[in-house]
Amino acid sequence: MQLKDIAQRIGRTPLLNLTQPGGLAVLMAKVESHNLSGSVKDRPAFNMLYKGIEKGYLLPGRRIIEATSGNTGIGLAVIGRLLGFPVTLVIPPQASRERQDILRAAGVEIIFADPLAGSNGALEKVLSLYSAEPEQWFWPNQYYNPANFEAHYKTALEIFEQTEGQVTHFLAATGTAGTVLGTARRLKSLKPSVTVLSVEPAEDFHGIEGTKHMATEAVPEIELYGRRLKGLFAAGKHVLDGTLFISTDEAYRGVNLLAEKGVFTGISSGANYIAALKVAEQNPGSVIVTVLPDGADRYLSEKIWDAAYYGPSLPYSLAREMGSYFEKLYPEEGCGFLLGVSTDSPNKPKIKKFIPAINQNKDRCNDRYEIAPIDYKRVEDEGKKHGLKIMGIAHSHPDHPPRPSDTDRDAAWEDLSYFIFSIYGGGMISFYSWRLINGDFREELIDISPDS
């Protein structure tokens, strides 16, 4: 895949209205799970690789290396694979199971940081590997590379255009701080009166994955090529108007408040949402914009939502089995049946088995699936023998996001769940569940159970 094709699949994300009923301020959020690999980090990942190629640093035969807690690594892995570059990532050992599986599916070599080395252990390991053999690697260096925050000049322009210039406040959680710093620089050039706030964990030991408590976790200055480099946040925080501190408990509450609205996100999104609610309370008449950095798919096994929000359940091994099956069919679109049992709660089936089906759409097998009625009847009869019934359909989207198309909607039934697996370059990146309600697809939160 060419750079221009990848660029078309990053950015231009929806701006979702999350204004409270009767609220005195408008509250909106950029839904960054609509990016190529499912997170806001696709923006800087692409820009850092693009600049590396443009400047002659990322050359054929070199291997991409980076320190990451997850989403930047996934973005680098997917884009690197599509461009033909191998990727090595140094990650903390506590990175979620979903993220590790996604990285492996994308062909990444994973090196775990020393768990005793603290929050910057992964960075120190990469610096050591890169310094020993600089000609072997291309290091995007996300914590220090201006191409990180420069990627968000486009984010700012999107926000300005989508709010028709009415935005008064922008806020975002800090990890590398690229999102908040880059958006701040560009937004303030377009509208100097905009207030930009960073969002940080309130505790030094916290559970808001992908964020940093800067007083205790800020990246150190490093020496590279004989130069002392400051981290992006330390070098650029002067453009911010302040910081909001959100506790881990508040972030989890934010996740569940978003779920009440049918919006399933990760933990940093919950922190951003709570921070935005606080700003809205204090600034009636304002137009507040934040970001939802990623979706729920990378946190399913962590049980961060109240039980009421979960839909279909299945063992983790079955989810991996389906992903592996669709990976083998790439670049064709695969399909199959989800068999299970009903429960006392509506729309909460237990999925027990996946039975593949032959895609009958031979003319458009790369982007359409079709299941023969005889296959449906055969699987239905087979399931009855074991006390199971068809609870849903699973299919893959090769090199496309895991979101229903118009064709999917036209063929869907309201009593089934529809699992869609996104397969990029032959590796499973994410999967979501959807249900047709009143003619429109709604996302269902998948309840991943431990393997028995």
Rosetta blueprint (number, residue, H / E / L):
1 M L
2 Q L
3 L H
4 K H
5 D H
6 I H
7 A H
8 Q L
9 R L
10 I L
11 G L
12 R L
13 T L
14 P L
15 L E
16 L E
17 N E
18 L L
19 T L
20 Q L
21 P L
22 G L
23 G L
24 L L
25 A L
26 V E
27 L E
28 M E
29 A E
30 K E
31 V E
32 E H
33 S H
34 H H
35 N L
36 L L
37 S L
38 G L
39 S E
40 V L
41 K L
42 D H
43 R H
44 P H
45 A H
46 F H
47 N H
48 M H
49 L H
50 Y H
51 K H
52 G H
53 I H
54 E H
55 K L
56 G L
57 Y L
58 L L
59 L L
60 P L
61 G L
62 R L
63 R E
64 I E
65 I E
66 E E
67 A E
68 T L
69 S L
70 G L
71 N H
72 T H
73 G H
74 I H
75 G H
76 L H
77 A H
78 V H
79 I H
80 G H
81 R H
82 L H
83 L H
84 G L
85 F L
86 P L
87 V E
88 T E
89 L E
90 V E
91 I E
92 P L
93 P L
94 Q L
95 A L
96 S L
97 R H
98 E H
99 R H
100 Q H
101 D H
102 I H
103 L H
104 R H
105 A H
106 A L
107 G L
108 V L
109 E E
110 I E
111 I E
112 F E
113 A L
114 D L
115 P L
116 L L
117 A L
118 G L
119 S L
120 N L
121 G H
122 A H
123 L H
124 E H
125 K H
126 V H
127 L H
128 S H
129 L H
130 Y H
131 S H
132 A H
133 E L
134 P L
135 E L
136 Q L
137 W E
138 F E
139 W L
140 P L
141 N L
142 Q L
143 Y L
144 Y L
145 N L
146 P H
147 A H
148 N H
149 F H
150 E H
151 A L
152 H H
153 Y H
154 K H
155 T H
156 A H
157 L H
158 E H
159 I H
160 F H
161 E H
162 Q H
163 T L
164 E L
165 G L
166 Q L
167 V L
168 T L
169 H E
170 F E
171 L E
172 A E
173 A E
174 T L
175 G L
176 T L
177 A L
178 G H
179 T H
180 V H
181 L H
182 G H
183 T H
184 A H
185 R H
186 R H
187 L H
188 K H
189 S H
190 L H
191 K L
192 P L
193 S L
194 V L
195 T E
196 V E
197 L E
198 S E
199 V E
200 E E
201 P E
202 A L
203 E L
204 D L
205 F L
206 H L
207 G L
208 I L
209 E L
210 G L
211 T L
212 K L
213 H L
214 M H
215 A H
216 T H
217 E H
218 A L
219 V L
220 P L
221 E L
222 I E
223 E E
224 L E
225 Y L
226 G L
227 R E
228 R E
229 L E
230 K L
231 G L
232 L H
233 F H
234 A H
235 A H
236 G H
237 K H
238 H H
239 V H
240 L L
241 D L
242 G E
243 T E
244 L E
245 F E
246 I E
247 S L
248 T H
249 D H
250 E H
251 A H
252 Y H
253 R H
254 G H
255 V H
256 N H
257 L H
258 L H
259 A H
260 E H
261 K L
262 G L
263 V L
264 F L
265 T E
266 G L
267 I H
268 S H
269 S H
270 G H
271 A H
272 N H
273 Y H
274 I H
275 A H
276 A H
277 L H
278 K H
279 V H
280 A H
281 E H
282 Q H
283 N L
284 P L
285 G L
286 S L
287 V E
288 I E
289 V E
290 T E
291 V E
292 L E
293 P L
294 D E
295 G E
296 A H
297 D H
298 R H
299 Y L
300 L H
301 S H
302 E H
303 K L
304 I L
305 W L
306 D L
307 A H
308 A H
309 Y H
310 Y E
311 G E
312 P E
313 S E
314 L E
315 P E
316 Y H
317 S H
318 L H
319 A H
320 R H
321 E H
322 M H
323 G H
324 S H
325 Y H
326 F H
327 E H
328 K H
329 L H
330 Y L
331 P L
332 E L
333 E L
334 G L
335 C E
336 G E
337 F E
338 L E
339 L E
340 G E
341 V E
342 S L
343 T L
344 D L
345 S L
346 P L
347 N L
348 K L
349 P L
350 K E
351 I E
352 K E
353 K E
354 F E
355 I E
356 P E
357 A E
358 I L
359 N L
360 Q L
361 N L
362 K L
363 D L
364 R L
365 C L
366 N L
367 D L
368 R L
369 Y L
370 E L
371 I L
372 A L
373 P H
374 I H
375 D H
376 Y H
377 K H
378 R H
379 V H
380 E H
381 D H
382 E H
383 G H
384 K H
385 K H
386 H L
387 G L
388 L L
389 K E
390 I E
391 M E
392 G E
393 I E
394 A E
395 H E
396 S E
397 H E
398 P E
399 D L
400 H L
401 P L
402 P L
403 R L
404 P L
405 S L
406 D H
407 T H
408 D H
409 R H
410 D H
411 A H
412 A L
413 W L
414 E L
415 D L
416 L L
417 S E
418 Y E
419 F E
420 I E
421 F E
422 S E
423 I E
424 Y E
425 G L
426 G L
427 G E
428 M E
429 I E
430 S E
431 F E
432 Y E
433 S E
434 W E
435 R E
436 L E
437 I E
438 N L
439 G L
440 D E
441 F E
442 R E
443 E E
444 E E
445 L E
446 I E
447 D E
448 I E
449 S E
450 P L
451 D L
452 S L
